[in-house]
Amino acid sequence: MDFSLLSALITFAFVSSITPGPNNIMLATSGANFGFSKTIPHMFGIGLGFSFMVLLVGTGLSQFLDQYPSSYSILRVVSIIYLLYLAFKIATTDTTQGSRSLAQPMTFLQAAGFQWINPKAWTMALTAIGAYSPSHSLQAIMICAVIFACVNLPSVSFWTLLGQQSRQLLSNPKRLRAFNLFMAGLLIISIYPLLF
């Protein structure tokens, strides 16, 4: 992979990882509700889960899906239903102190698994492989996966820290409730591109 293609890939990985989407919305929400340290498994689940997804998409999964076009429609429906479920969970999080201590942040495996129904993750993975690994060589696919793994951690850390820094402001249950409703609304808005 030449330098210009590599720098373009790094730029694409950074911009697509740092911009709002389902992962970053949930990380900010988790940072606000549970703090940074309890959100670390969620963060690593996203980074490693997505890199694994890039590897599989690059080594043949995208060609398999292209052979069965209806699989994209099934994936879209499952994604919409699950994102609506997550938005509901965020919106109905009990913000009282006792109940908050019973709530749990997303685990590593849950976050890694979520990448498979995250529409933004699919768009990122398919674009990265199509644009930056057109030859589908194993070396180019590995470079894509490693670049995303390296760029993703600072990006997801930013969103988690943003949520954590808002904890003081959100120490009031009413404000935290309003924040959770707002974040649930953003998650629902992120579904809009799937509908069309």
Secondary structure by P-SEA (a helix, b strand, c coil): ccaaaaaaaaaaaaaaaacccaaaaaaaaaaaccccccaaaaaaaaaaaaaaaaaaaaacaaaaaaaccaaaaaaaaaaaaaaaaaaaaaaaccccaaaaaacccccaaaaaaaccccaaaaaaaaaaaacccccccaaaaaaaaaaaaaaaaaaaaaaaaaaaaaccccccaaaaaaaaaaaaaaaaaaaccccc
